[in-house]
């Protein structure tokens, strides 16, 4: 199972949530960034219809795969600026 970890961080004079090296938009407050990350986390848990997907891998080769629509990732929010750092 894939695990996605969003981190709440200071960013551009405000706050953002971050996944890897990618930042969300900047929010005025820590609480707004945390709430936005929670909304994204909930959206990650919504399943979809079964589909065939095509994608190009890092070597440029096209691949096809079946997705049953229920293979949702485990999602965590890490907030080092709160006493309970994992949500």
Buried (B, 14 or more C-beta within 10 A) or exposed (E): EEEBEBBBBEBEEBBBBBBEEEBBEBBEEBEBBBEBBBEBBEEBEEEEEEEEEEEEEEEEEEEEEEEEEEEBEEBEBBBEEEEEEEB
